[in-house]
Amino acid sequence: MQVHSATGPGLLESTYQACLACELRERGLTVRTQVPLPLVYKTIELPVGYRVDLMVEETVIVEIKTVASLLPIHHAQLLTYLRLSHRRVGLLLNFNVVHMRHGIKRLVNKL
């Protein structure tokens, strides 16, 4: 919410990603950006180009959007990233909202 309050809506996803990573690191969290996520098909690892926006503390995946409204495909994307990475919790953040509280969705894999 701090990032959204400081910048407001209307910027690029990459801008929010950089600002959010900076904010989380300032708070003492370990954050990796644009984390490669391979796809394992049968027993073969395929480097197909999936990238997680933010990986926080090697536990939480954060997917950043700047869209008019979140669609089911956005939820599906994050759930797929959670499944492929064997993580359980993810946050889907849409910064293209007036109030950030309306742009936060928490998703859980296999609970």
Steps between C-alpha positions, in 0.01 A plus 500: 500500500795729567613475137151571365459797735831646384457441127128463430354301211603530136862386496655194337508163676880511497495829691276359774715188513819702556336723762341209686826304502680806641232550768508135609880494514498815714279306741760224523342241271685296241358574155592366158356651183424343162574152633521243218243224535564194285228262393559129560318299236510130581863481615640774277565852631399752235627860528184650351542850636263522795615759754366574845478876560609478865602213725489613862693304762503203258142439614252749353457569129382850413352556155455865403236629260387841374166411343148645507384195695644165596373217283479126568807452277707712741397276789576192290845636413594547864361160599706343221813678623430373852455146373810504278717646777355279776403807702176536694427873530486777243384857476343644188541878512319729257640851528248648255244576771406812694543329838758222523284299740283423195799371303630232736408133459657221705506157337590168658613185323388158634364606834 
